[in-house]
Amino acid sequence: MSTTILTLVGSLRAGSINRQLAEAAAAGAPEGVEVKLFDGLGEIPFYNEDIDVEGLVPAAAQALRDAAAASDGLLLISPEYNGTMPAVLKNAIDWLSRPFGAGAISGMPTAVIGAAFGQYGGVWAQDDARKSVGIAGARVVEEVRLAIGGSVTRYAGIHPQDDPDTVEQLGEAVRILADASVSAV
């Protein structure tokens, strides 16, 4: 049996270290686990209940919901912007939370990790993302904690997948999330 983990990256920048973490998580996923990156967060309009009605849901928002519905678990990878998660990630959570109580992530095992320039690795952003996605109906897997500080310096000139410690930590995070996803079925 295969487990699919949908991954949303809170940074839209092509060279983002958080995107590189997502790529490394996908490349190093345990056997039987597929980590899929969703690339359309930048095209999703801000959540507006007026357009969240049958026939009006924007295609990008529907694609996100469909990708989540086809997944067993959700991995959010977030930098920290001004002490919290980026708006693009919060917006994705908002779209995935609807309809309330029956959204695409309702009860879905979800983990939050990330990297940031500061020494604490974006802990505030990750805490806010856990809170938001939990209120949105997901089942937050609290055992997964990975906040990589000093990321710009740590990965200067290398991809995170070339850092053995990072690869090991990502593999463990994905394994724990996948195990939670299998036990949720």
Disulfide bonds with the S-S distance in Angstrom:
none
